[in-house]
Amino acid sequence: MRNTKVDKAIFWPSILSLLAVSISLVMYPEKSSKFINQLLSYLTYEIGWLYLFSIFGCMIFLGWLAFSKYGKIKLGDGKPKFSTMSWVSMLFCASIGSSILYWGSIEWAYYYMTPPFGIEPFSAEAAEWAATYGLFHWGISAWTTYCLSAVVVGYFYYIRKVPIFRLSATCVEVIGEKNTKGLIGKIIDIFVILGLLSGVATSLGLGTPMVAEGIGILLGVEPSLTLDIVIILIWGSMFGLSVFLGLEKGIKNLSNINILIAMGLLCFILIVGPTSFIMNTFSNSIGKMFQNFIQMSFYTDPIAKSGFPQDWTTFYWAWWIVYIPVVGLFIARISKGRTLKQIILGTTLFGSLGCWIFFAVFGNYALHLQTNGIKDIAGILSEHGGPVAIMSILETLPFSNAVIFVFIVLAFISLATSFDSAAYVLSSIATKELKDGEEPARWHRVFWAFAITILPISLMFLGGLKTLQISSVVGSVPLIVIIVIMVISFVKCLKNNHSIRD
């Protein structure tokens, strides 16, 4: 295989920016914490509407694309490289990671305590909305967002034969070929890398304390910052090895294993838990979500100003946006041989369904504990935080230690499959040229696997959900502009390509 070279104009500015941010967070924690909280408040309250319109617009655009004449466009020649099962496993694991284990277990509790629409906290109506909002945040809106860069990048890479695997390459119809290869293109790719790193920091920062709490229960050790850092380094080694092995031997196999373990754990909880309550609540929540989908999509609460849509919906939409590069580029990479319609519908359907199953089983089991007075999960969450609340849920299950052990293993593998994909995409972006069938250099892939552990460790010195939220929200702002340019360029390219006209 030809030796792929690193693009130094992208590689070094990205690394130096990462180090500058990380060092600043560690050296000036109080000033950093104050600044990021003010910035988060401004972005979510003043321009939160922009995120709502952007995500809904993306959903409408991809719906049109899937069922238009362009939906029949096939990315590359021949049959799909990966089976449907492996393809679904990789796209789901690359997109979600261990975050689904964290939020799928306790997100309902936040909504139960501080529900939307002025509903009385801890009421029956609050419980119904608590079981519904997680399905909304992790459903169709999120997965159509992920599809956007997948179809755009996939089209330019496999159909237009652009020899670089970057978002900047998709902007050529708007900014011109000279600017795409020049300074403007480099700036776009650097922003993409920094936005991706902010999303990674959020995921790793949430997953690590959860795993530390579980290890503390099993081994009798006290969770601490040192333990968190050790866990992050172990994680770095795991997805470093996976990304070193590449798509076929590493990422695909790890994703398949991850899905099998997840299915086993979900089936166990569904069988030994309150099966009827779980399924009835899930059915009710699906209906409630679709019935109120438009309202939930544009809810800003400008009069009462409860902060609910800003703290949750805006945060999630920003999180999905910063993950667009890694998930989109990765899905495009593994989707050769599939049509745009297959990618859009397959990703949206399987991705949403996968998340809904997690929320239905984990979340509704925990909601059952709360509403039936078995365990006050909301109280534990308020007093001790998310990781302790999650472990208290698992401790109510039969063979609790074994369940916690499997849960921890699943969390490790889940985040590893997400981050090895991130490292793979980061190394692809920072590679000068990457032709079809080629992969970034192994050392380059492994380097990014360890580089993406730096920012989360820095954020842990500040602590708190707000700190993690701001890393996603800030990183998403320039990406919104880049995505708009991508879509315009993509549409112009479709209209100008005579081979796909009626």
C-alpha positions as CSV (number, residue, x, y, z in Angstrom):
1,M,0.0,0.0,0.0
2,R,1.2,3.5,-0.8
3,N,2.6,5.5,2.1
4,T,0.0,8.1,3.1
5,K,1.5,11.4,4.2
6,V,0.3,13.7,7.0
7,D,-0.9,17.1,6.0
8,K,1.2,19.3,8.3
9,A,-0.9,22.4,7.7
10,I,-3.8,20.7,9.4
11,F,-2.0,18.4,11.8
12,W,0.1,20.9,13.7
13,P,-2.4,23.8,14.1
14,S,-4.9,21.3,15.4
15,I,-2.5,19.7,17.9
16,L,-1.2,23.1,19.1
17,S,-4.8,24.4,19.6
18,L,-5.7,21.3,21.6
19,L,-2.7,21.7,23.8
20,A,-3.4,25.4,24.3
21,V,-7.0,24.8,25.4
22,S,-6.0,21.9,27.7
23,I,-3.2,23.8,29.4
24,S,-5.4,26.9,29.9
25,L,-8.1,24.8,31.5
26,V,-5.7,23.1,33.9
27,M,-3.7,26.3,34.8
28,Y,-6.7,28.7,35.2
29,P,-9.6,26.5,36.4
30,E,-11.6,29.2,38.2
31,K,-11.4,31.8,35.4
32,S,-12.0,29.1,32.8
33,S,-15.1,27.8,34.6
34,K,-16.6,31.2,35.0
35,F,-16.0,32.1,31.3
36,I,-17.4,28.8,29.9
37,N,-20.6,29.1,32.0
38,Q,-21.2,32.6,30.7
39,L,-20.5,31.5,27.2
40,L,-22.8,28.5,27.5
41,S,-25.6,30.7,28.8
42,Y,-25.3,33.1,25.9
43,L,-25.1,30.5,23.2
44,T,-28.1,28.4,24.4
45,Y,-30.4,31.3,25.3
46,E,-29.6,33.8,22.6
47,I,-29.1,31.6,19.6
48,G,-30.7,28.4,20.7
49,W,-33.3,28.8,18.0
50,L,-30.5,28.5,15.4
51,Y,-29.9,24.9,16.5
52,L,-33.6,24.0,16.5
53,F,-34.0,25.3,12.9
54,S,-30.8,23.7,11.7
55,I,-31.6,20.2,12.9
56,F,-35.2,20.3,11.6
57,G,-34.0,21.7,8.3
58,C,-31.5,18.9,8.1
59,M,-34.2,16.4,8.6
60,I,-36.4,17.9,5.9
61,F,-33.6,18.0,3.4
62,L,-32.5,14.4,3.9
63,G,-36.2,13.3,3.7
64,W,-36.4,15.0,0.4
65,L,-33.1,13.6,-0.8
66,A,-34.0,10.0,0.1
67,F,-37.2,10.0,-1.9
68,S,-36.0,12.1,-4.8
69,K,-34.4,10.8,-8.0
70,Y,-31.0,11.4,-6.3
71,G,-31.8,8.8,-3.7
72,K,-30.9,6.1,-6.2
73,I,-27.3,7.3,-6.5
74,K,-24.9,4.5,-5.4
75,L,-21.7,5.2,-3.7
76,G,-19.1,3.4,-5.8
77,D,-19.3,0.2,-7.8
78,G,-20.1,-3.3,-6.7
79,K,-21.8,-4.8,-3.7
80,P,-21.5,-3.3,-0.2
81,K,-18.2,-4.1,1.5
82,F,-19.8,-5.0,4.8
83,S,-22.8,-7.1,5.6
84,T,-25.9,-5.2,6.9
85,M,-25.3,-6.5,10.4
86,S,-21.7,-5.3,10.5
87,W,-22.7,-2.0,8.8
88,V,-25.4,-1.3,11.4
89,S,-23.1,-2.4,14.3
90,M,-20.3,-0.1,13.2
91,L,-22.5,3.0,12.4
92,F,-24.3,2.6,15.7
93,C,-21.2,2.0,17.8
94,A,-19.3,4.8,16.1
95,S,-22.2,7.3,16.8
96,I,-23.2,6.5,20.4
97,G,-20.4,5.0,22.5
98,S,-21.0,4.7,26.3
99,S,-23.2,7.8,26.4
100,I,-26.3,5.8,25.7
101,L,-25.5,3.7,28.9
102,Y,-25.2,6.9,30.9
103,W,-28.2,8.9,29.6
104,G,-30.4,5.8,28.8
105,S,-30.3,5.0,32.5
106,I,-31.0,8.3,34.2
107,E,-32.0,11.0,31.7
108,W,-35.6,10.4,32.6
109,A,-34.9,11.4,36.2
110,Y,-33.8,14.9,35.3
111,Y,-37.0,15.4,33.3
112,Y,-39.1,13.9,36.2
113,M,-37.6,16.4,38.6
114,T,-37.7,19.4,36.3
115,P,-40.2,18.6,33.5
116,P,-41.0,20.8,30.5
117,F,-44.1,22.8,29.6
118,G,-44.6,24.0,33.3
119,I,-45.7,20.5,34.4
120,E,-45.7,19.7,38.1
121,P,-42.5,17.9,39.1
122,F,-42.8,14.3,40.3
123,S,-46.3,14.0,38.9
124,A,-47.7,11.2,36.7
125,E,-47.6,13.6,33.7
126,A,-44.0,14.4,34.5
127,A,-43.2,10.7,34.5
128,E,-44.8,10.2,31.1
129,W,-42.8,13.1,29.6
130,A,-39.7,11.8,31.3
131,A,-40.0,8.5,29.5
132,T,-40.7,10.4,26.2
133,Y,-38.1,13.1,25.9
134,G,-35.1,10.8,25.8
135,L,-36.6,9.1,22.7
136,F,-37.0,12.5,21.1
137,H,-33.4,13.6,21.9
138,W,-31.8,10.4,20.8
139,G,-34.1,9.6,17.8
140,I,-34.9,10.7,14.3
141,S,-33.5,14.3,14.6
142,A,-30.1,13.1,15.8
143,W,-29.7,10.3,13.2
144,T,-30.7,12.4,10.2
145,T,-28.1,14.9,11.4
146,Y,-25.5,12.2,11.3
147,C,-26.6,11.2,7.8
148,L,-25.9,14.6,6.4
149,S,-22.2,14.5,6.1
150,A,-22.3,10.8,5.3
151,V,-24.1,11.3,2.1
152,V,-22.3,14.5,1.2
153,V,-18.8,13.3,1.8
154,G,-19.6,9.8,0.4
155,Y,-20.9,11.4,-2.8
156,F,-17.8,13.6,-3.3
157,Y,-15.4,10.8,-2.4
158,Y,-16.9,7.9,-4.3
159,I,-18.8,9.7,-7.2
160,R,-16.7,12.8,-7.8
161,K,-13.5,10.9,-6.9
162,V,-12.1,13.6,-4.7
163,P,-8.9,12.1,-3.3
164,I,-9.2,13.6,0.2
165,F,-11.5,12.5,2.9
166,R,-12.5,15.9,4.4
167,L,-15.5,18.1,4.8
168,S,-13.6,21.0,3.1
169,A,-13.5,18.9,-0.1
170,T,-17.3,19.0,-0.2
171,C,-17.4,22.8,-0.2
172,V,-15.8,23.1,-3.6
173,E,-18.9,24.2,-5.5
174,V,-19.2,27.3,-3.2
175,I,-15.7,28.3,-2.2
176,G,-13.9,27.1,-5.4
177,E,-11.2,24.5,-5.9
178,K,-8.4,26.9,-5.2
179,N,-9.8,27.9,-1.8
180,T,-10.7,24.3,-1.0
181,K,-7.0,23.3,-1.4
182,G,-5.7,26.5,0.1
183,L,-6.0,28.4,3.4
184,I,-9.8,28.4,3.6
185,G,-10.0,24.7,3.2
186,K,-7.3,24.2,5.9
187,I,-9.3,26.4,8.3
188,I,-12.5,24.5,7.7
189,D,-10.7,21.2,8.5
190,I,-9.1,22.5,11.6
191,F,-12.5,23.7,12.9
192,V,-13.9,20.3,12.1
193,I,-11.1,18.6,14.1
194,L,-11.5,21.0,17.1
195,G,-15.3,20.5,17.0
196,L,-14.9,16.8,17.0
197,L,-12.5,16.9,19.9
198,S,-15.0,18.9,21.9
199,G,-17.7,16.2,21.3
200,V,-15.2,13.5,22.2
201,A,-14.4,15.3,25.5
202,T,-18.1,15.3,26.4
203,S,-18.5,11.6,25.8
204,L,-15.4,10.6,27.6
205,G,-16.0,13.0,30.5
206,L,-19.4,11.5,31.1
207,G,-18.5,7.9,30.7
208,T,-15.4,7.8,32.9
209,P,-17.0,8.6,36.3
210,M,-19.7,6.1,35.6
211,V,-17.2,3.3,35.0
212,A,-15.1,4.5,38.0
213,E,-18.2,4.1,40.2
214,G,-18.8,0.6,39.0
215,I,-15.2,-0.4,39.6
216,G,-15.4,1.1,43.0
217,I,-18.3,-1.2,43.9
218,L,-16.7,-4.3,42.5
219,L,-13.2,-3.8,43.9
220,G,-14.0,-1.7,47.0
221,V,-11.9,1.3,45.9
222,E,-12.9,4.9,46.3
223,P,-13.6,6.8,43.0
224,S,-11.1,9.6,42.5
225,L,-9.6,11.8,39.8
226,T,-6.6,9.5,39.7
227,L,-8.8,6.5,39.0
228,D,-10.6,8.5,36.3
229,I,-7.3,9.3,34.6
230,V,-6.2,5.7,34.8
231,I,-9.5,4.6,33.2
232,I,-9.1,7.2,30.4
233,L,-5.6,5.9,29.7
234,I,-6.8,2.3,29.6
235,W,-9.5,3.4,27.2
236,G,-6.9,5.2,25.0
237,S,-5.0,1.9,24.8
238,M,-8.1,0.0,23.8
239,F,-9.2,2.1,21.0
240,G,-5.5,2.7,20.0
241,L,-5.1,-1.0,19.5
242,S,-8.5,-1.2,17.6
243,V,-7.7,1.6,15.3
244,F,-4.2,0.2,14.7
245,L,-5.7,-3.0,13.4
246,G,-7.9,-1.0,11.0
247,L,-11.5,-1.3,9.7
248,E,-11.7,-5.0,9.0
249,K,-9.8,-6.6,12.0
250,G,-10.3,-3.9,14.6
251,I,-13.3,-1.7,14.4
252,K,-15.7,-4.1,12.7
253,N,-15.0,-7.0,15.1
254,L,-15.1,-4.8,18.2
255,S,-18.5,-3.3,17.0
256,N,-20.0,-6.7,16.5
257,I,-18.9,-7.9,19.9
258,N,-20.3,-4.7,21.5
259,I,-23.7,-5.2,19.9
260,L,-23.9,-8.9,21.1
261,I,-23.1,-7.9,24.7
262,A,-25.6,-5.1,24.6
263,M,-28.3,-7.3,23.3
264,G,-27.6,-9.9,26.0
265,L,-27.8,-7.3,28.8
266,L,-30.9,-5.7,27.5
267,C,-32.7,-9.0,27.1
268,F,-31.7,-10.0,30.7
269,I,-33.1,-6.7,32.2
270,L,-36.3,-7.0,30.1
271,I,-36.9,-10.6,31.2
272,V,-36.1,-10.3,34.9
273,G,-37.5,-6.7,35.2
274,P,-41.1,-5.4,35.0
275,T,-41.6,-6.5,31.3
276,S,-45.2,-5.3,31.0
277,F,-44.4,-1.8,32.5
278,I,-41.3,-1.4,30.3
279,M,-43.2,-2.3,27.1
280,N,-46.4,-0.3,28.0
281,T,-44.4,2.8,28.9
282,F,-42.3,2.5,25.7
283,S,-45.5,2.2,23.6
284,N,-47.0,5.2,25.3
285,S,-43.8,7.2,24.9
286,I,-43.5,6.5,21.2
287,G,-47.0,7.7,20.6
288,K,-46.5,10.8,22.8
289,M,-43.3,11.7,21.0
290,F,-44.8,11.5,17.5
291,Q,-47.9,13.3,18.6
292,N,-45.9,16.3,19.9
293,F,-42.9,16.1,17.6
294,I,-43.2,19.5,16.0
295,Q,-43.8,21.2,19.4
296,M,-40.8,19.5,20.9
297,S,-38.6,20.4,17.9
298,F,-39.2,24.1,18.2
299,Y,-39.8,24.5,22.0
300,T,-37.8,27.5,23.4
301,D,-40.0,28.5,26.4
302,P,-39.4,32.3,25.9
303,I,-42.1,33.4,28.4
304,A,-41.6,31.2,31.5
305,K,-37.9,30.8,30.8
306,S,-37.6,27.5,32.6
307,G,-34.3,26.7,30.8
308,F,-35.4,23.2,29.9
309,P,-35.0,23.4,26.1
310,Q,-31.7,25.3,26.5
311,D,-30.2,22.9,29.0
312,W,-31.4,19.8,27.1
313,T,-32.5,20.1,23.5
314,T,-30.0,22.8,22.5
315,F,-27.2,20.9,24.3
316,Y,-28.1,17.7,22.5
317,W,-28.5,19.3,19.1
318,A,-25.1,20.9,19.6
319,W,-23.6,17.6,20.6
320,W,-25.0,15.9,17.5
321,I,-23.6,18.6,15.3
322,V,-20.0,18.3,16.7
323,Y,-20.2,14.6,16.0
324,I,-21.3,15.1,12.4
325,P,-17.8,15.0,11.1
326,V,-16.7,11.8,12.8
327,V,-19.9,9.9,12.4
328,G,-20.7,11.2,8.9
329,L,-17.2,10.6,7.5
330,F,-17.0,7.2,9.2
331,I,-20.5,6.1,7.8
332,A,-19.4,7.3,4.4
333,R,-16.3,5.3,4.6
334,I,-18.1,2.0,5.4
335,S,-21.1,2.6,3.1
336,K,-19.4,2.0,-0.3
337,G,-21.9,0.1,-2.5
338,R,-25.0,1.5,-0.9
339,T,-27.4,4.1,-2.3
340,L,-28.0,7.5,-0.7
341,K,-31.6,6.3,0.1
342,Q,-30.3,3.1,1.8
343,I,-27.8,5.1,3.9
344,I,-30.4,7.7,5.0
345,L,-33.2,5.3,5.8
346,G,-30.9,2.6,7.2
347,T,-29.0,5.0,9.5
348,T,-32.2,6.8,10.7
349,L,-34.2,3.7,11.2
350,F,-31.6,1.4,12.8
351,G,-29.9,4.2,14.8
352,S,-33.2,5.5,16.3
353,L,-34.5,2.1,17.0
354,G,-31.2,1.1,18.8
355,C,-31.3,4.2,21.0
356,W,-35.0,3.8,21.8
357,I,-34.5,0.2,22.9
358,F,-31.8,1.3,25.4
359,F,-34.0,4.1,26.8
360,A,-37.0,1.7,26.9
361,V,-35.2,-1.0,28.8
362,F,-32.7,0.8,31.0
363,G,-34.8,4.0,31.5
364,N,-38.2,2.5,32.0
365,Y,-36.8,-0.1,34.4
366,A,-35.4,2.7,36.5
367,L,-38.6,4.7,36.2
368,H,-40.5,1.7,37.5
369,L,-38.2,1.7,40.6
370,Q,-39.0,5.3,41.2
371,T,-42.7,5.4,40.6
372,N,-43.4,2.3,42.6
373,G,-41.4,3.5,45.6
374,I,-38.8,0.7,45.3
375,K,-35.8,3.1,45.1
376,D,-35.6,6.9,45.0
377,I,-33.3,7.2,42.0
378,A,-34.1,10.9,41.5
379,G,-33.1,11.6,45.1
380,I,-29.9,9.7,44.7
381,L,-29.1,11.6,41.5
382,S,-29.7,14.9,43.2
383,E,-27.6,14.1,46.2
384,H,-24.8,11.9,44.8
385,G,-24.7,12.5,41.0
386,G,-25.3,10.4,37.9
387,P,-22.7,7.6,38.3
388,V,-23.9,6.7,41.8
389,A,-27.5,6.7,40.6
390,I,-26.8,4.4,37.7
391,M,-25.0,1.9,39.9
392,S,-27.9,2.0,42.4
393,I,-30.2,1.0,39.6
394,L,-28.0,-1.9,38.6
395,E,-27.7,-3.1,42.2
396,T,-31.5,-3.8,42.3
397,L,-31.1,-6.4,39.6
398,P,-30.5,-10.2,40.3
399,F,-26.8,-11.1,40.3
400,S,-26.1,-7.4,40.6
401,N,-22.3,-7.7,40.7
402,A,-22.2,-9.8,37.5
403,V,-24.6,-7.2,35.9
404,I,-22.3,-4.3,37.0
405,F,-19.3,-6.2,35.6
406,V,-21.0,-6.7,32.2
407,F,-22.2,-3.1,32.2
408,I,-18.6,-1.9,32.8
409,V,-17.3,-4.1,30.1
410,L,-20.0,-2.9,27.7
411,A,-19.2,0.7,28.6
412,F,-15.5,0.2,27.9
413,I,-16.1,-1.5,24.5
414,S,-18.9,1.0,23.6
415,L,-16.7,4.0,24.0
416,A,-13.7,2.2,22.4
417,T,-15.7,1.5,19.3
418,S,-16.8,5.2,19.2
419,F,-13.4,6.6,19.7
420,D,-11.5,4.3,17.4
421,S,-13.8,5.6,14.7
422,A,-13.0,9.1,15.9
423,A,-9.3,8.5,15.7
424,Y,-9.7,6.9,12.3
425,V,-11.6,9.9,10.9
426,L,-9.2,12.5,12.6
427,S,-6.2,10.7,10.9
428,S,-8.1,10.7,7.6
429,I,-8.7,14.4,7.8
430,A,-5.1,15.1,8.6
431,T,-3.8,13.0,5.7
432,K,-2.8,14.7,2.5
433,E,-4.4,12.2,0.1
434,L,-6.5,9.1,0.8
435,K,-7.6,7.2,-2.3
436,D,-10.4,4.6,-2.3
437,G,-9.2,1.4,-0.5
438,E,-6.4,3.2,1.4
439,E,-6.1,3.9,5.1
440,P,-4.2,6.5,7.1
441,A,-0.8,5.5,8.4
442,R,-1.0,3.2,11.5
443,W,1.1,5.5,13.7
444,H,-1.1,8.4,12.7
445,R,-4.3,6.6,13.7
446,V,-2.8,5.5,17.0
447,F,-1.5,9.0,17.7
448,W,-5.0,10.5,17.5
449,A,-6.3,7.7,19.7
450,F,-4.2,9.0,22.5
451,A,-4.4,12.7,21.6
452,I,-8.2,12.7,22.1
453,T,-7.7,11.7,25.7
454,I,-6.0,15.0,26.6
455,L,-8.9,17.4,26.6
456,P,-11.2,15.2,28.7
457,I,-8.6,14.9,31.4
458,S,-8.3,18.7,31.4
459,L,-12.0,19.2,31.7
460,M,-12.1,16.9,34.7
461,F,-10.1,19.4,36.7
462,L,-13.0,21.8,36.3
463,G,-15.8,19.2,36.7
464,G,-19.5,19.4,36.3
465,L,-22.0,18.8,33.5
466,K,-21.9,22.5,32.5
467,T,-18.2,22.2,31.6
468,L,-18.8,19.2,29.4
469,Q,-21.9,20.9,27.8
470,I,-19.9,24.0,26.8
471,S,-17.2,21.9,25.0
472,S,-19.9,20.6,22.7
473,V,-21.9,23.8,22.3
474,V,-18.9,26.0,21.5
475,G,-17.5,23.5,19.1
476,S,-20.7,23.3,17.2
477,V,-21.0,27.0,16.3
478,P,-18.5,27.1,13.4
479,L,-19.7,23.7,12.2
480,I,-23.2,25.0,11.5
481,V,-21.7,27.5,9.0
482,I,-19.5,24.8,7.4
483,I,-22.5,22.4,7.1
484,V,-24.6,25.1,5.3
485,I,-21.8,25.5,2.8
486,M,-21.5,21.8,2.4
487,V,-25.3,21.4,1.6
488,I,-25.3,24.2,-0.9
489,S,-22.2,22.8,-2.6
490,F,-23.8,19.3,-2.7
491,V,-27.1,20.5,-4.2
492,K,-25.3,22.5,-6.9
493,C,-23.2,19.5,-7.7
494,L,-26.2,17.2,-8.0
495,K,-28.0,19.6,-10.3
496,N,-24.9,20.0,-12.5
497,N,-24.3,16.3,-12.8
498,H,-25.9,15.1,-16.1
499,S,-25.5,11.4,-15.3
500,I,-28.2,11.6,-12.5
501,R,-30.7,13.8,-14.3
502,D,-34.1,12.3,-15.3
